[in-house]
Amino acid sequence: MQWLRSLFVLALLVLALPARAQNPAAKPRDIQPPELLAFVEAPYPESEKEEGKSATVVLTIAITAEGKVSDVVVLESGGAAFDEAALAAARQFEFRPAVIDGVPTAVKINYRYQFAPPESPPPTTGEFRGVVRDKETGEAISGARVTVPGIGTVLTDESGRFEFVDVPAGSYDVTIEPPGLIALGVTEEIVAGQAIEASYDISKPVPEEAGDPEDDYEISIIAPPELERQAVQVAVKAEEARQVPGTQGDVLKVVESMPGVGRAAAGSGNIIVWGAAPNDTRTYVGGVRVPVLYHYGGFRSVIHGDEVASVDLVAGGYGAPYGRGLGGLILVDRKAPKLDGIHGSFQADIIDASASLSTPVGEKGSISLSGRKSYVAELGSLLGDQSFQNFFTLPSFGDGSARYRHKISERESIEFGGLFSIDEKTRTTPSDNPEFRAQEYNSLKFMRFDTTYRREDEGGGRLLVVPWYGHDWVDRRSNFGGVEESQALGTHLFGLRTDYQGRAAENIVARVGLDIEFLQSSVARKGSLTTPPREGDPYIFGRIPPSQTAFDDFTSVSLSAAPYVELDFALLENKLHIVPGARVEPYVNIAGRARPPREGSPDQKVAVEDIGAEPRLMVRYAPSDKLSFQAAGGYYRQPANPADLSAVFGNPQLNVGRAVHAVLGARYAFLESFAAEVTGFMTRSWDIGSRNPSLNPRVSEVSVQEGEGRSTGAQVLLRKEKGESVYFGWVAYTFLVSERRDAGKEDFRLFDYDQTHVLTALGALDLGAGFEAGIRVRLATGYPRVSITGSFYDAQAGRYEPILGAHNSTRIPMFFQLDARVAKTFEFPTSKLQIYLDVQNATNQQNPEEIAYSPDYSEQRYVSGLPILPVLGARFEY
């Protein structure tokens, strides 16, 4: 059993390593469905009047480019007599022909005749409601446009349902237009005092038979007016994200494989976008900002995958609705709780276990619950050899969420929800030498509560209102060589996002809103002025911090309220979109203490204000359906971190940092589901908080707002969408140079998170019979580090100190990792079970993660991550 124990130890050791955004939407075709001009009523057959039954006949009608009926066949029979009556009437129909891209075009539609008994009550008013489903799969179709002439148009909800009330009794030529399926024309009889409950099962387009000279186009209907997407946006659907190797089915972990995202340091869980610091990228779940996307170690995201509909990464140049960040933007779209029955899942592997549940509550309500708890740290503690925790700490984490959704009407809903996340990790490094003994504890906990109100008007305009509250706790304590340090940060957050998007004119879509955030923070910190190191400080792994310590305990308040507007001008027959926008945001930061605390001296607060407009612009030109060009730019600001407003460790007068983004790209789609994108980008930032270069800085000026940054690069993305095929994947390469200039310095240096080359290639394939397989390859330049040219002995401290060379003039070696995934899904009538094996670092690559030095700094070695992490797990869905 020794080999089995060794394998188990190996897997747990490697658990300390982390697992390693939306294409601009293709220009929609200008499609106008055929319009019925001359309708002929099908008489109720005389042979059926005695029985007086109702009947339905579904016809397939071929319509020429001149609007004439060329052929009619019965698709679903209602009986011979009803079929003959329906065929005779439909052959006399006349249409205004379908127009595709300005050209009259022959099409086929399905038309449904509903025969009611002649003794129907006299017409007054009634109700008309129903459900639209995919005939092939039986799944509900959301977003289908249902039109009743003279009454209005509604869109089906998440359950595929629609409803019209107070409809005058009579015959209506109802049109059902689902995206991606054949449009269906239906004749419905609305009966006074009754509710028509209809069920429409829509078929996929039927291929033309050989020799048919006419094309059979499917009629796709454009959704409600929507602004053009961001210039550089990558989106991945939840179901595709589950299949990406290295994610173990965690939907949001796909972000680390998106173009423009650098490889995070082992165990950090950071997200590094286009060379920006992790704290510069903002993450939103719905309309609510959260502090992190991943738990400690990067093993899992903080949101259960069953709560996620899609995730978008906007690396730069995003529009006016979002701000308060100098880096990228991550938008997580939540799923609405389901109304069509009880659904759920349970998943477990050697890292954690999770579960979710969604169920209807009454006729218009639904609730969803989810939770996760890790046990990898507990399993690791059972090992006799704990030396692996000298460098990598196995975390303990958990999260959960609950949401209730009430459908007020077909166009209106309200949700109440909350989520929480808990992370803890403890590292202990024993040593016979007391100076090298280390203990470290880190904790991050947060919770969010929100109310989300949505409404859609008859013109397709959409209103979103999201008030929310949050509370964050950060706790860090350490003892390294007898030097104790600690930091406790508690923050209350209040936010409000209101957003309306609708058509302002025939070729103009407008988006207006208000984005408010209020933060109240309490900070208590003790330790060295330079520990933990901030970006720009010379960092040497394992170096003992200075023994001189300080203390500060203070509060701060930050408030900003930003009205914003965007206008999408569609020109040149919808080929050119110009989207200017602006965000006007005043910032107010109030630090509770202007100077270090003194006994008997009252605290004096200090307020810093900044107000300004942040203009944004996006331009997209698509000369054809396959080729498009995008450009974007904007001005961005970000408030100071509350912990940096310390009068002892930072500067209470720090104001906002500033940046500009410029993006230029092109996209070409080919072979139906393939697309290639090339993007160039540039960012410039200034007024960044930086370490004061003075050896004896003035009081309350340990940090100064004089840092600058610049990032320049390009990224290439070749992507295969899954669509109707059995495989998908992408290859993404980013070339980047990211630099900083510290306060008091003339020259730029490499940014601490700079990675010149980042390559990610992945693919997933459905093998049939429930089997699927995937592979992912990642290659990334190592992080820069300060070089050491020698050392000297500090007799007072009793240890060697390094002589530092040029800052960030050396690097950790290149990172390479191959991940593989295989899975088998067993289908049952109302459930399915998936068994998966996800192997990270399958080639046993010894990737250097950090540079470690001997006590006298005469020798160096690389701290390598242990090679292989096989994760065997199971997921059950019902």
N, C-alpha and C positions, 0 to 999 in steps of 0.2 A: 504493500500500500504506500510505500515511500514515494513512488513516482506520482501517485494520485495526489498525495499531499503537496508535492512540489508544484504540480500543475495548478492546484487551488491557490497556493501561495503566490504563484506567478500572476494569476488572473487578478488577485486582489491588489498586488503591488502596482500593477499597471493601471488599476482603477484611478490612481492619482493623476493620470494624464487626462486631458479633456478630449472629448470626442471632436473630433475635428468635424434683382430685387424685384416691376411689372413692365413687361414690354409695352412700349407705347402702343396703344390699340391700333390695329390695322384700320385704315380708312374704310368705313362702312360703304357698301354699294348703295347707290340711290335707287331704291326699289319702291315702286308704287303698285300695289296689288290690283287685280282687275275689279272693276265696279259694275255691279248689276244695274243695267239701264231699263231693260224690259223684262218684267217678271210675269210668268203665266201660272196661275193657281192650278194646282192639281186637284181635280174634283174627287171627293170621297167616293170610292167604287160602290155602285148600286148593289153588287153582290154581297157587300159586307155590311150594309146598313142594318140588316136585321140583327146581327150579332153586336154591332155598335162598338167594336173594340178600337183601341188606338194602335197605331203602327208607325214604325220608323223605317225609312229607306235611305241608305247612304249611297250616293252616286259619285262616280269619278267623271268630271266634265273636262274635256279637252277644249281649250279656247284658243282660237287662232290669233295671229298678230293684228287681225282686223276686228277682233272682238266677237267673231262668230263662233257658234258651237259646232265643232267638227265631229265630235264623238261623245257618246254618253254610255257608260256601262254601270251595272249594279255592283257596288262593292259589298254592301250588306243588305240582304233581302228582308223585306217586311211582309212577304207573301206575294204570290203571283199577281193578284189584282192590284195591290198597292204598287208593286214594281212597275207594271205597265202604265199606271196613271202618272207616276213620277217621271218615267222615261219620256212619255209623250209631252209632258209639260216642260221638262228641262230642255228638250231639243228646240223649243221655241224661245229660249232665253236669248237676250242680247246684252253684251257687255261692252264697257269701255275697256280696251285691252290693257294688260299689264305693261308697265314701262320700267325698263331696267337700264340705268345709266342713260336715260333720255331716249331709248330706243324701244318702240313697241315690240313686245316679245310674246311668243306662244308659250302658254303655261297649262298646267293641269291643276285643278283644285278638287277637293272632296266637298260634296254638297249634301246636306242632310235634310230630308223632308220628314216633317212630323205630322202625321194624320191624326186628327182628333175626331171623335164621333160627332155627327151633325147636331146632336141635341145638346151641345155645349151651352152654358149659360150666356146670356147677353153680355157683351163686353163693357166693363167699367174700369177697375184697376186690379192688379194682382202683383205678385212677387216672382222674380226670376232669379234663381241661384243654382249653383252647380259646382262641379269639379272638373279639371282638365288633367288628363294623365297621358303618359307615353304608352301607346298600345303595346309596344314590344316589351317594355320592362315593368309596366304597371306603376311606375314612379310618378308622383305628382309633379306637374310642371309649373314652376313659379315664373312670374313675369310675363305670362301670356296676355296679350291684349284682347279683351272681349268687348265688342262694339255692338250696341243696339241702336239702330238709326233713330234719331230724334230723341233719344234718352241720354246717351252718353257712352263713355268708354271707361272701363276699369281694368286693372291688372290683377292677375291671380296672385294670392299670397303664397307663403312658404309651403302651405298644404295644397296648393293648386286650386283653391276655392275662390269664388267670386259671388257677388250678390247685387241685384237691382231691386229697389223697393218702389212702391207706388207707380207701377208701370201700367199705363192704360191698356185695357184688354185688346187683343188683336194679334195679327200675324206680323212677325218681325223677321227680317233677313239678318240674322245674327252672324257676325264674322268672328272667328276665333283664330288668332294669329300667334302661335307659339314660336319662340326663337328656335331656328334650326330644324323645324318640322314643316310638313305641308300645311298651308292655311286651309281652314275648314269653313265653308259657308253653310249656315244652318237656318232653316225656317222654323221658328218657334211660335207656338200659339200661347199667349198669355191669357189665362182664364180669370175672370173676376172673382175675387174673394179666395183665390187659391194661390199656392206657391208652387211654381214649377221647379223641381229638383232635377237638374240635368247632369248627366255624366258623359264626358266627351273623351274618348280614347283616340288619340291622334297617331296616325301612322307616319313612319319615316318615308322619304321620297322613294317611289318605285322606279328602278332603273328602266330606261327605255329599252324596248326590244330591238333586236338587231334589225337594221334596215329602216328604223323609224327616222324620218328626215328632220323631225323637230326635237329641239332640246326641251327637257323637262326640268325647269328651274324650281327650286324650292323658294318659297316666299318668306324672307326673313324680315321681321319688323324691328325697327330701331327703338331702343328703350327710351324712357323719358329723357328730356334734354340734359345733357351732361357735358361738363367742361372737358376740354382735351386733357389727357393725362400729363404727368410730369415729363420733362424732356428725357430724363434718364431714370427709368423706373423698371424694376424687375419684380414680377409677381409670380407666385407659385401657389397652385391650388392645394388644399389640405391633403387630398387623396394621393396626389403625386408626391408630396413632401414625405409621406409615410414610407415610401419605397426607396428613398435615398439612403445609400449605405452610410453607416456611422451615426444615424439618428435613432436607431432602435424604435422607429415608428413615432418619434416625437416630432410633430409637425414643424414647430418653430426652430428646431435645430438646423433646418435647411438654410437659414440665414447665413451661417458661417461658410456655406458653399456658394454663395452668390457672388457675381462679379463685383470688384471694387472692395471686397471685404478681406482684410488682412488676416493672417493666422494669429490667433491669440496665444499668449504665453501659456505654458502648461499649467492647468489648474486655475486659471484666472477667470474664464468665462466672459472676458471682455469682448466687445465688438468694435473693431477698428475699421473705419470707412474712409477711404481716400486719404489716409495719413492723419486723420483727425484723432485727438485724444478720445478715449472711451466715453468720458463724461460730456463730450461735445455733441454726441449723437443722441437724439431724443426718440423715445419709444412710447407709442400710444396704443392702448387697447380700447377699441371703440373711440370715444372722445376723451379718454382718461389717460393721463400721463403716469407711467410707472418708472421706478428708478433703474431697474435692470430687466433684461430679457431672460437671462440664464441664472440658475442656481450656482452656488460655489462649485468650482471644479468644472463647470460647463457641461455636466452630465445631462441635465434636463433643463427645459424652459420652465418659467414660473406660471405658465398657463397650460392647463390640460389640453391636449390636442383635439379632443372631441368638442371643445368650445370654440375652435378656430375654423373659420370658413376659408380664409386666405391670409397671406402675409405679403406686404409690399415693402421693398427697400428702395428708397430714393436717396441715392448717394450724394447728390448735391443739386443746387439750382431749383429747389422746390418752391412752391407758390406761396402766396400771401396768407392762406389760412393757418400756417404754422410758423413758429419762431422760437426764440429763447435758446437757440443752439447754433453753434458755428460749424457743426459737422453734418452728418446725414440724418435721415429720418426713417423710422421703422413704423409702419402702420399695420396693426393686427386687426382684422375684421372678424367680429364674433359671429357665431351661428346663433340664430334665434331658437329658443326651445321649441320642440316639435309638437304639433297638434294632432298628428295622425296615429297616436298610440304610444305605448311605453317602449323606449329605446335605452340602451346602455351598453357598457363595456367593462371588462376587467382585464388588466394586463399586469404581468409580473415577470421579472428576470432577476439577475443577481445584484442589480443596483437598487431597485425600488419596486413598489407595487402601487397601482393606481386604479381608480374606478370612476365611472360616470353614470348618470341617470337622467333621462329626460321623459317627462310624462305630461299629458294634458290635465288641466284642472278645470272642470266644468266645460262649457261649450266654447268659451272664448279665452280661457286662460291656459298657461303652460308653465312648467317649472323645470329647471335643469340644475343638477348638483354634480360636483366633481371633487376629487381629492387625490392626494398622492403623499406617500411617506417612503423615505429612503431607509435602507438598513445596511448599506455598504460599509459604513463606519463601524457598526456593531459587529459585522462579520469580520472586518479587519482586526478588531481588537482581540479576537479569539486566537490570533496567530501568536506564537511564542516570540518570533523575531519581528520587532517593531522598527527595525533600522530604516525601512523604506520611508517612514514618516520624518526622517531628517530633512527631506527636501519637499515631499509632496504629502499633503494632508488629506485624508479621506473625510469628506464633509458629511454632515447630517442635515437633511433638508426636508421640507414638506410644503405643500400648498393646497389650497382649496377654493372653491367658488360656489356661489348659489345665485340663481337669477329666476325672477318671475316675470312673465310677459302676459299682458292683457290686451287683447285685440278689441279696441273700442269700436272700430268699423273696418271695412275692407281697406280703407285708406289711412287708418289711424291706429297707433298702438302706443303703449307705455310699458317700460320695463323698470324693475327695481332689482338691483344686484349688488353683490359684494365679492371681494376676493382677498386672500391673504397669502403671504409667503414667509417662510422661516428658514434661515440658513445659519449654521454654526460649524465651526471647525476649530480644533485644538491641536497644536503641534508642540511636542516636547523633544528636545535634543539633549540626551544625557551626555556627560563628559566627565572624565577624571579631573580635568582642569576647570575650576569654577568659572573662569573667564569665558569659557566656550559653552557653558550650559545655557540653554535657551528654552523658554516657554512662551507660547503665543496663543492667544484666543481671539477669534474674530466672529462677529455676529451681525447679520443684517435681517431685519424684520420689517415688513410693511403690510398695510392693509388699505383697501379702497372700497368706498361705497358710492354708488351713483344711481341716478334716475335718468332714464333715456326716453325721451318723447319723440315720436316720428309721425309725420303727417304728409300725405301727398294730395295735392289739389288736382282738379280735373284736367288742368293743362299740363300735368306732369311735374309741376314744381314740387320740391321736397324741402320740408322743414325738419331740422334736428335741434333739440334742446337737451343739453347734458349738464346738469349741476352735479358736482362730486366733492367728496371729502376723503382725505387720506392721512395716514400717520406713518412715519418712518422712524425706525430706531437703528442706529449704527453704534456698535460697541467694539472697541479694539483695546486689548491689554497685552503687554509683553514684558518679559524680564530676560534681558540678554546680558550675560556676564555681570549680573547684579544691578544693571541699570534698568529701573522700572519706568515703563511708559504706559499711558492710557489715553483714550479719547472716547467720549460718549456724546453722541449727537442725536437729539430728538427733534423731529420736525412735524408740525401740523400743516396740512395743505388744504386749501379750499380752491375749487376751480369751477368755472362755468364756460361752456361752449355753446353758442347758438349759431346755427348755420342754415341759410336758405339758398337754394339753387333752383333757378327757373329760367324760362325763356323771356328775355326782355324785348326782343323783336324777332322777326323772322330768321335773321342770321346772327343773332346775338344771344348768348347764354350768360347770365349773370350769377355770381355767387357773392353773397354778403354775409357778414357774421361778426361776432364778438367773442374774443378769447381772453378770459380773466384767470389769473392765478395769484393767490395770496399764500405766503409761507411765513410761519413763525417758528423759529429754531432756538434751541437751548444747547449750548456746547460747554463741555468740561474737558479740559485737556491738560495732561502732565507729561513732561519728557523733554528730550533734546529739541532744540530749535530746528534741526535738520532731519529729524526722524519722525514719521517715515519720509523718505526722500520724495520731493515733488519733481515733476518733469523739469529736466535741465540740471538737477543736482547730479554730481558724479556718483554713480551707483556701483558698489562693489559687493557682490554676493557674500554674505557671511561676515561682513565687517562689523566690529563691535562699535556701537554708537558712543558719542562723547558722554562722559559721566556728568557734565553740568546739565541740570534740568531746570525747567521753569513750569509755571502753572497759570492757567487762566480759566475762568468760568464766566460766560457771558451769554447774552441773548441777541437775536437779530430778527428783523422783520423785512420782508421783501414783497412788493406789490407791483403788479403790472396789469394793465387792461388795454387790449388791442382791438379796436375795430378794424375790419379789413374788407376789401372788395376785389373781385376779379371779374373781368369781362372777356368772354371768348367770342371774337369776331370771326365768323366763317365766311371766307371770300373765295372767289374763283371757283364757283360751283362746289364748295366745300373742300377744295383741295388745299387751301391755305387757311391756317388758324393762327391768329395773333391774340395772345392772352396777356394783356397787361394787368398788373395788380399792385396793390399797395397795402401796407400795414402800418398804422400809426400807433406806436406803443410808448407810453411814459413808464419809466422805471423809478421806483423809490426804494432805496435800501437804508434801513436804520439799524446801526450797530449799537448795542446797549452800553458799550464802554469805549470811550475815545482814547484812553491811556491805560497802561497796565495798572492793576489794582494796587492801591496803597491804603494801609490801615488808617482809618480816620478820615479818608478823603472820599467824598461822595462820587458815584459814577456819573459821568457826563456822556449823554448819548450824542451820536454824530449821524447826520442824515446826508445821503448823497442822491441826487436826482439826475435823470437823463431822459430827454424826450426827443423823438425823431421819427421821421417816416422811413419805412423800409420798402423801397420800390422793388418790384419783381417783374420779369418779362419772360414769356415763353413763346417761341414761334415754331410752328410745324408746317412743312410743305410736303404734300404727297402728290407728285405728278401722276402716279398710277397707284393701283391697289397694292403693288408689290414694293414700291420704292418710296421712302420718306426721308426727310431731313429735319433735324430738330436743333434748336439752339435755345439756351436759357441763361439767365443771369439774375443776380439779385444782391441785395445788401442785407446783412444779418447781424444781430446783436445777441449777446448772452450775458446774463447777470453773474456776478461773482458767487462762488460757492460759499454758503454760510460759514463753513469752518475756516475759510481764509480771511474772515473779517475780525479775527482775533487781534487785539491790541498788543499781544505778546508774541504770537506765532505768525501773524500775518500783517494786515493793514486794514483798519476799519473804514478807510476811505476809498477802498477799491470800488471802481465803477464797472460799467459794462465793457466786455470785450467786443471787438467788431471784426467783420469779415465780409469779403465779396466772393461770389462764386461766378464762374463763367464756364459754360458747357456747350460743346458743339458735337453733333453726332449724325449718323446716317444709319438707316435700316433697310435691308433688302430681304424680302420673303420669296422663297422659291420652293418648288416641289410640294406645294400645298401646306405642309406643316413644318418646313424648315425656315429659319431666319438667321441672318448674319447682321451684327451690329458693330459699329466702330464709334467710339466716343473719345473725344479729347476734353480735358478739364484742367482748370486752374483755380486755385483758391489763394487768397491773400488775407491775412489776419493781422490785427494790431491791437494795441491797448490790452495785451494779455498779461495777466499777473505773472511776475517773475521774481526770482530771488534777488534781493538788494545786493549789488556788487560790493558795497562798502563793507570793510572789515568792522567798522563801528557805526552801524546804521542809526539814524535818529530814532527816537522813541516812537513806537507804533508804526515803524516802516521797515519791518523785516522783509516784506514784499512790496514791490513797486509795480505800477502798471505801465511797463515800458517794453514788454516782450513783443516780438513780431514773429510771424510764421508765413511760410509759403509752401504750397504743394502744386506740383505740375506732373501731368501724366496722361496716359491713354489706356483704354481698355477695349478688348475685343471679345465679343460673345458670339458663339455659334450655337444655336439652340434648336432642338427638335421637340416640338410640342407633341404630346401624346395623341390628342384627338381621338380618332377611331382606331388608331394603330395599337400595336402591342408593346411599343417601347417609346421611351423618351430619354432626354439627357441634354447636357450642354458641356461646352468647353469654354472656359473663361480665363483670359489672361490679362493681367494688369501690370503696366510699367509705371513706376511712381518714384518721384524724388520729393521727399518731405523734409523741410528744414526749419530751424528756429534760430532767431537771434536774441540772445539774452540781454537784459538791461546792462548798459555800460559797455557792450561789446560792439565791434565794428563788423565782424564777419559772421556769416551764418554757419551753423553746424547741422549735422544730421539730427533729425527729430528722434526722440527715444523710441518711437513706434514705427520708424521708417522701415519699409520692406520694398526693396527695389523691384523685385519680381515676385508675383503671386500667380500661380497657375492651378486651376481646379478643373478636372475633367471627370464627369460622372455619367452613368447611364443605368437604366433599369429596364428589364425585359420581362413581359408575361410569357412564360414558357408553355402555358396551357395546362389543363387538368389541375388548376389551382396552384401551380408552381410559379414562382417568380425569382429573379436573381438580379443583382446589381453590383456595380463596382465603382469606386471613387478613388481618384489619385490627386494628391495635393503636394505642391512644391512651392516653397517660400524662402526668400532670403532671410537669414537670421537677423535678430535685432542688433543695433549698434551698442557698443559698450566702451567705456573709458579705458584707455590703455594705461599700463603701469610700467614705468621705466626703471624703477628701483624701490628701495625702502630704507628707512632709518629706524633706529631703536629709540623709543620714547621712554627714558628712564623713570620719569614721574608716573606715567601710566603703567609701566612695566610690560610693554608689548611693542611690536613693530608696527609702524605706520607706513602706508605706501606713498611713493612719489608718483604723482599722476602725470600722464602724458596728455596729448591733445584729447579733448572731450569727444567721445563717440567716434574715435578714429579706428577702432577695431570692431569686429563683428563675431557673433555666435555663428557657427557654420550653418550651411543650408539645411532646411528641413524637408524631409520627404516622407510621405506616408501613403500606403495603399490600404483601403478598406474594402471589404466584400460583404455581401449580404445574400442569403438564400432564405426562402420562406415557402411554406405550403399552407394553403387555405382549404379548410373542409367546410363545404356548404351544407346547411341544414334548412328545413322548410322556413323557420323563423329566426335563424341565428347562423353564425359562422365562427369557426375557430381557426386561428392562424398560429402556426409554430414557426419561429424564425431564429436564425443564427446570424448574428451581426459580429463580424470579426474586424476589429480595428488594428491597424498597423500589422497587417497579415504577413509582411515580409520580415518581421523581427528587426526592423531598422533601429539602430541605436542613435536616436536623434539627440544631439546636445541641446539642453534647455537653458543652461547657465554656465558661467565660467567661475570656478572656485580656485582659491589660492591657498598655498601653504601658509603657516603662521608668520613666516618672515617674508612672504611674497616672492620668494625666489623660484617657485614652481607653480604651474597652473595645470588644471585638469578640467574636463567638461563633465558637468552633471547631466547624465543621460537619462531619458525616460526609458523604462523597461518596455520591451518590444511589443508584446502581443496581448490583446484583450478580447477573448471570445465571450460574447454575451448571448446566452441561450435564453429565450423567453417565449411567452405565449400571450395571445390576445384573444379574448372571447367577446363577441358582439351579439346583441339581440335586439 
